């Protein structure tokens, strides 16, 4: 019974560690993606609005 409990604890710790690593990776890539997305939007929005004013 104790062996099963220790195996479950180790599995839980491994799961938590992998989740933490996954969360860190997702937040890092997400922040990089958001920064790129923000620059993309700030570059494309004036062009789109200029195009809309040119072609009503």
WOSULSUL-V677110 format. One record per backbone hydrogen bond with DSSP energy under -1.0 kcal/mol. NH is the residue of the N-H (numbers start at 1). CO is the residue of the C=O. Records with the same first field share a line. If there is no record, write none. Layout:
BEGIN
NH=CO + CO
END
This chain:
BEGIN
5=1
6=2
7=3
8=4
9=5
10=6
11=7
12=8
13=9
14=10
15=11
16=12
17=13
18=14
19=15
20=16
21=17
22=18
23=19
24=20
25=21
26=22
27=23
28=24
29=25
30=26
31=27
32=28
33=29
34=30
35=31
36=32
37=33
38=34
39=35
40=36
41=37
42=38
43=39
44=40
45=41
48=44
49=45
50=46
51=47
52=48
53=49
54=50
55=51
END
